Amino acid sequence: MGTVTGIVRGANGMPAQGIRVYAMAVRDATETATAGTALESLAQTDASGRYRLELMPGRYYIASGYVRGAKTFTTTPTSQIAGVDFAAPPQSMG
């Protein structure tokens, strides 16, 4: 199983705790129409803003907060992708 790790930082540049980071498989239009979109892995940042996702081999969108800020990666059984960092999404206005 491959891994993706990184840090999520807030607007002030400090590590953001408790932020969800997720991976969704990249699918072609036919697969999306028949299978939909599902989260493949989900993590939450620790007190240092760090997260770790474990993924089966494949191609994924990795995102924190909104999908539009997703980054795309391909993993292999021995992938160890580090430094996939994000800025924390803005907090919603209640």
Helices and strands as residue ranges (DSSP letters): E 2-9, E 20-25, H 29-35, E 39-44, E 50-55, E 58-64, G 67-69, E 71-75, E 80-81, E 86-87
